[in-house]
Amino acid sequence: MSDALWTATEAVAATGGETPCDWAVHGVSIDTRTLAPGDLFVALTAARDGHDFVQQALDKGAGAALVSRVPDGVSPDAPLLIVDNVQSGLEALGRAARARTRAQVVAVTGSVGKTSTKEMLRAMLAVHGTVHAAEKSYNNHWGVPLTLARMPRDVDFAVIEIGMNHPGEIAPLARMARPHVAMVTTVAPAHLAAFENIEGIAREKASIFDGLEPYGTAIYNGDLPVSGILREKAEEGRRWAVSFGEKASDQYRIYRVSVQDACTVAIARSGIESRLFKVMAPGRHFAVNAMGVLAVGEALGLDPALTVMGLGQWHPGAGRGQRERIMLDPVDTRISVELIDDAYNANPASLAASLEVLAAAQPRHGVGRVAKGRRIAYLGDMKELGASEVDLHRAVANSPSMDQIDMVHCIGPLMQHLWRELPADKRGHWTETSDKMAERVARDLDAGDVVLAKGSLSMGVGRVVDAIRKLRQATPDLDG
C-alpha cells in the first residue's frame, strides 16, 4: 500500500469518518463513467445523488466509496468511508493532501484565460519537475478540493485553477489551496448578473490573494481599469506584489508583440533584463498571460531559460482557441478550411480577443468556389452579463477587428442584437440554436476560409464545430 494515494487509515484521519474495513485507493473519481479501477468514488449530490451509483462504482472496481450513509443494496461491510457530509469530506481530503505535499503551489483565476494559463503553467513547470494540475476546468466548490485530493504526495509543483459565479466563492477555495504564488489573469464583464459592477468582480478575483502562504507572491494584470483594486489587495500583509502587462508601470512588461498566423512572438522586460519568448497560438492576450506565467516562474526561483523553453511547448486545447486544418479533399491538401475552435465559453473580453485572432489569420485565395478566401465567425450568446447584456452584444459590431472579418453568423436571442447591428455585407445567418446553424455549415464554408466558432458553453456552439469537422475527407495513405 506504500504507493497508494490514500489508505483507509489516512482517509479516516483526514475526514474524521469511519470505515468497516481496510483498503487503499490510487485515484479519486466523482463519475462512474470515467472511474478507473482502484479509485475512491465520491458520492456527491448534484443533479443526481451519487449514492445511487455506489454499487455500480464498486462493481467497476472502485477501491472504496466516500459516502454519508450506507446506500441501499450496498453491503455494510463494503469498503466505504462514511462521513457526515460528502462535500465536507472531499474538502477535508483536499486540505490533508495540501498539508502533506512538498510541492510549490500556484493558483490562478481571472474572468478570461484562467484555463489556458493553467495549461501554460503546466507546460512551463514540467521542464523543472513533476506537475499536478486538473485535466479539465475543475475550478469550483467541488473541483478545487477534488484536484487537491487527487494530488500525489511527491510532486514538485501543483497548479490550481479557481473560478466563481457568485460573490464569496474564491477566498475559501484559495485558503484551501494555500498557494505560494497566486495570479489574476484579467477582470472583465463576466457573471455580471451576480455582481453590481466590474469593481465587484475585481474584488472577488483579488480575494485569491487571501489564500497566499506568508511571504507568497501576488501576480496581477496591471493594465486594467480595476488594477488598483487588485494592487491594493496584493499589497496587503506579508506578500510580494507583482504586476504584468503592456504598460510602462508594469514590473513584467511586454513592449513588442507580433501576432503571426500560427504563433505569437513577444519581447518583454523584467527588471533590467529583456526576454524574447514565443507561444504556439496567435493572440496578443495569450502573450500577455504568458508574461504573467514567466513572472510565476521567477517568483518560484526557476531557471528563466528553461521557463521560456517550457512555455513554448504549450498549445491551446480543444474549445479554447485550438486551430486545425479541415481537409475537404483527400488528395489536394490546398482544398481545406482552417478552424479556430474557441467554443468552450465567451464573454466580451474573450470574444474581442478571439476576433482579433481571426482578423490576423490569413485566408488562402484561389482554392475554392469563391476566389477570395474569407474570415468567417460563428458567434453564440454570451451569458450571465446582467442588465447590460443587450448593449454588450450590440457593441461587438464596433470591434476594431470587424473591419477584417468578412462574414458573421449569429446564434441565439442575444446574438440577434449583434446580427441586426452588423452592416449588410457582413451579416450572415441568424438561427435560434446551434443545431440549426450546424445544418448550414457545408453551404456556408469554402476552401481557403478561416472560421472561428465561439459562444457560452450552454449555447452548444461545439455542435457547429463538430459539423465543420465532419466536412473532413479521409486523408489517403500516401506511403501505400
Phi, psi and omega in degrees: 000002187295333181265010181288148173289315177221132167265164178302318181298315181294318183293321177296317179296322182289321189258342188073017181274190180229153176216144182275353186205173178270144179198170175213147180232157183242002178197176179226132183225148174243007187219120181295339181290332181246005182296137176255149176306135182093359179281154165273118178272125181259115187273067178291155175250115177229245175297328176226159182278119181299339178298334180291347185246007184296313181297322177299318179297316179295321178296330179276000175104014176303138180286334179189172178224136176268116188222166174252359176198164174282114183294156176302135177084359179255133181295137175299341179271002180293159180288086181245141170253105189262122182232170180291323183214128186294317179300314179296324177295320177296318178298321179295320175297319179298315179295322180293320178296320178294322183291329185269349185278152172260005185293150165277128190251133177241134176242144182223139174218176179155155178292329182224138167087008183290324180288316177296325177291321174304318180288326171300315179298318179301312181295317181296317183286334185297336178280353180252345182167191180280142187232137172245127176205154180295143178286332180240187180277063179275084189234013184253200189294335173256335182291321180292309178296328176296315178300317179294316182296334178277354188287120174299151186286343189249020178283159180272327183221151172226139177241122185243119176270134183232125180237183180200158170238336185221161179301146174086008184269327190284315186303313179299323179290323177294321178293330176290319182284331179048062183288152170277332177224135177231142186228137172249117183289307179195169175233125185215166178295094175214139184062029180296340179297336182259358182230151181290325185197178181294331178295323177295321177296319180298318179296322178294314178298319181295340182291353173299333181288344177294339181269356184299142170296155177307135181064025173285176184244128178256118184245129186216156177288120184267007187256010189262154173302335181254017181299331178300323177294317179295317182296317181300315178291320181298328185271359179289145170065205185270075183223156168260131181251128184226130177253152176223158179151211184244359180276153181297335181281348182286138178291326174246103192239130169271128178240000172207129179230132175240107178272113181254179188293328184235359182201175175229129179249135182225147170247130188223169179222135171230118187066236179257002184261135174266149180224139172248126179216163182224140169242142187273055174199139178282138178147121178301323182297326176295319180294321180295314178295326176297327176298320175296323178296319176297325176295323176299315180302318180291322179298329179274359178076029185270158180296122184298322181294316177294326179298313178297320179297315179296320179299323180292350179268358180280141172228144178295148181271176180301133178081001184230041179097007178298135180248141177209153179262126179261109182283121180267348180227131185288349183246309183272104185290348177287336184276087186206165175239140175262126183253131170251104185269099179235039191273002186289322183198169180201141165213173186304321182290314181291328177293318178300319179295319180292322177295326176296320177297314179299319181297329181275347182291154184249102173294164178248135186258154173075020182242353184234188177298320175270127187297328184258122173296149187236157170259119188234138179239136168251114187239126176258165181309144169261123187263168173061040180257002174071208187296337183267013188299321181293313180298321181292327176287317178300321186296340180300332180297336182265007178301136178304331182291339184299334180299330183264357184260133187274324187210138178234120174258136189241142184233126173105160184296327179285318179291346175297330178293321174295314182306317180290333183278341185289148172296153188301325184285347177254350186280112177271228181264154167239133174227156180290324187231161176292327179300317178295319180293324181299330180294343187261346195299326181297330178273333185282327192257156180216159178304140182096345181286151167247128187232133177253136172238124183207143176177168176296149188306319183293346179282344176066033180296343175303335178289330173292318176301315179300319180295323177293318179296330180288350174286346184297135175261150180300134178279132182291155176277090185294327178295322180291000000 
